[in-house]
Amino acid sequence: MSEHSVHRTRWTGLTTDELYGIVRLRNRVFALEQRVTDEDFDGRDREPDTEHWWFGTDAETVGYLRLIRPAPGETHPSDTAPPAWVIGRVATHPDHRGTGIAGRLVAAVVAEHGHQPITLHAQEYVAGLYERHGFVRFDEPYVEAGIRHVGMYRA
């Protein structure tokens, strides 16, 4: 692949170069830029159902998100079905923000899994991105890893 495009695979389908690009992007955004000190690689990446979605080329990953099955007790609005999926670890390279990359990744996930309930925990300042894809806020905002977040759900 020479042009930027959306890609998806599970852990066992990742090449070492794809994994390297994903790790570099997540490290740049979460550790270096946002200074998140919580563990990024929590073991969920390797679970059999986890899907890795990214945007980029063979040489560069500029956008990423991970789709996992919910943990027991995953929060969601009380009057809704439990989520089938949880979107997380959404990251866009700083040089590519504002170009629609995260929106393209979310749209691709919704196109594939939108018939099932999905939840996510958005950094509050980007909640509008998810609202454009049918997610609604629930519960009060909270602070996680020093950053304000809000729960979001899509039926």
ABEGO torsion letter per residue (X at the ends): XABBBBBBBBAAABBAAAAAAAAAAAAAAAAAAAGBABBABAGAAABAABBBBBBEBAABBABBBBBBBBBBGBBBBAABBBBABBBBGBBBBAAABGAGAAAAAAAAAAAAAAABBBBBBBBAAAAAAAAAAGBBBBEBBBBBGGBBBBBBBBX
